Amino acid sequence: MKCLKFLLRKEIIQFRRNKFLPRLIFAFPILIMLIAPIVANMEVRGVNVAFVDCDHSAISRRVLSHLNASKHFMVKQVTADYLLAYGLLEAGRVDVIVSIPEGFEKSIMGGIVPKIKVDANAINATKGMLGSQYIMMTIASALSEVAAENGLSMSADSDPASVRYFYNETLDYRFYMIPAFIIILIQLVCCFIPALNLVLEKEKGTIEQINVTPVSRLEFTLSKLIPYWIIGLVVLTEGILTVGLVYGLWPVGSTGAIYLAAILFTFAMSGFAVTIANGSDTMQQSIFVLFFFVMIFMLMSGMLTPLGSMPRWAQWITVVFPPRYFIAILRAVYLKGTTVLELGVDYLALAGFAVVFCMVAALTYCKQE
Amino acid sequence: MNAIEANNLFKSYRSVQALKGVTFQVGKGEVFGLIGPDGAGKTTIFRILTTLILPDKGSARTDGLDIIKDYKEIRTRVGYMPGRFSLYPDLSVGENIDFFANIFGVTLEENYDLVAPIFRQIEPFRTRRAGKLSGGMKQKLALCCALIHKPSVLFLDEPTTGVDALSRVEFWEMLASLKETGISILVSTPYMDEAARCDRIALMCEGLILEICPPPARLEDYFIELMTRNG
């Protein structure tokens, strides 16, 4: 192991001499964390509404004014003609049609719960679903206001249920996504940079000179991994600080638990990447193979969409994806404050991957063909 | 004991037969040249003898050690300069030398006498990045790094290819002075005029050694005659 020190010193000199890498590693996490949580947002804004009023009553106007007052909706058209509104929906000019039937006020005053028709364009599924839900909530609040003013009871089962959201009170999708962005960052840095560094040595032929020296393959592999473990943690720290300072989201759980998981994750991913680099002869090869896996990890590890909504067989495949465990840990610790003990299985899985991938990385590096 | 013994080496890369039974010996303190056109199998011989690849058939000993069994020990005893410049271009001259000295567990000072004639020529550029050196300087630096651990056998794969005429002459003068220290040298070159500076040469073509002899006068004519005779 006496050579490791010199190999690492060489890596550090090369890293510092590189004009691009140090800047990239400093700026990339900050930029991503500044932009991604703002643009990758599923919150529904600006739902365009057509309001079909066949009742022309005080109550229907009250509903309309509530819709107008909401920051979610833009009432584009008020009409008594349903077909006109439907035409607008088809043309994509409005997303939701709210139809108030004739005799609406009358039936309310008579104590009958009236039916309001809501048509939503569901091509954008989230917008259609959330938009119609918001509409329903807005109408319900308008009606209960009317009912209270007139001393009517709106039949027992339409009592608005009281809902309280835990861990994310404002229902901000951003907070759910931020741990995923942090993981994507670490994954990119810990996969691509060590792999490309190693393949570069192959392309430049410098590895040939190393292969005739007494440097052991474990030492050489470690010299390719250790710098990126450190860089992975630097990236994590930058991410946490940016998120905390800009969005006010600080980890609820212990920082130690986050770093422990991150260390295991960087071991696993860099080991995985170096294994691929060992099997590649050129940059193109290693980049495409890595890109393939990174894409699959991003899509299937529960970063963007929940694991539970995938088919069973796909869920079983994800058992061998290290990011799956890291995202579970990071979300739980970051948003809920879960402890290491409670997430024991996930930590053990990550530790297992870390050991296996680093060993495979060392074993697949051959000094002799 | 010979510095290098190669017995009936065969090696093929997929469909290409690079070596078709190569046998030769290099004595201690000898400068032995492998002469032949591109694709003759010279680099393959270097890579087998320095334990970078395994032969398909045949056996070989470098510095008395078996290339398969004792590959680890061989790596501490040989100096290898690949045909392509393969030092770290983003490290400076001094850093490259220190790096290779360190991983062999030696220091520049320890073996200064051996490398001094070469090192003195590149010393003025000590802080310059290796990638920014001229072709001749790069070769001198590579030779310096290959010698830093005082190897008993030195492998030089086309050390003068792509180097200007004057630097080539200088380079061979350095090899002559290295020979004085008792190091055995296996060197390959596509240039016929350089063959004259070897003690013995092996004329190679398409994976075979055509003849092993002291460098004859009018080598070029001899080589062409040899090739036509062998079809």
Interface residues (C-beta under 8 A of the other chain):
Chain A: K2 C3 F6 L7 R9 K10 I13 Q14 R17 N18 K204 G205 T206 I207 E208 Q209 N211 V212 T213 P214 V215 K367 Q368 E369
Chain B: T50 T51 L52 I53 L54 Y71 K72 R75 T76 V78 Y80 P82 R84 F85 S86 L87 Y88 P89 D90 L91 E95 F99 F100 N102 I103 F104 G105 R129 C145
